Amino acid sequence: GYAGDVWTWTAIDADTKLVASWMVGSRDAVAARDFMHDLAGRLASRVQLTTDGHRAYLTAVDSAFGENIDYAMLVKIYGESSEGQKRYSPAECIGCERKEIIGNPSPKHISTSFAERQNLTMRMSMRRFTRLTNAFSKKIENHVAAISLHFMYYNFGRVHQTLKQTPAMAAGIADHVWSVEEIVALLDSN
């Protein structure tokens, strides 16, 4: 088991919507490094990467990719809401600062919108992320298992509305929509 907060790190391809890498861990520099090294090992060519303003990404991306990436950071600037500490939603975003970090990232592609939308899909698809419910994860092992199943189905079994195919099919790593039975058969084969 694990006591305390855990973070779900995700990397999504803007074109295919494939979640190329995900990891559950702490929100520190060691986890950021491990996540970025995993992502780098899954990519076949140079990519443009945008992260949020979490400082741990700075050394993690450099460690994993060196100069072989076009990397930018999108730092959101938040203002105070009139609701103060009683609110349940985040403060209002009043602006963004784009910072080119490594290589030559295209300014028109510096965005975290796809990752933010994917995080919403993840939260809405798995009630384990909802505190104060009986579905909230209490054991890290169960949480990781649920997230693993979610991303397997998301990438291989769920047809994306705008793509009209699964993200895995769009990325060229699957030739059909996987059934739940095929996914379960992977579990049975281990």
Secondary structure, 3 states (H helix, E strand, C coil): CCCCCCEEEEEECCCCCCEEEEEEECCCHHHHHHHHHHHHHHCCCCCEEEECCCCHHHHHHHHHHCCCCEEEEEEEEEECCCCHHHCCCCCEEEEEEEEEEECCCCHHHCCCHHHHHHHHHHHHHCHHHCCCCCCCCCCHHHHHHHHHHHHHHHHHHCCECCCCECHHHHCCCCCCCCCHHHHHHHHHHC
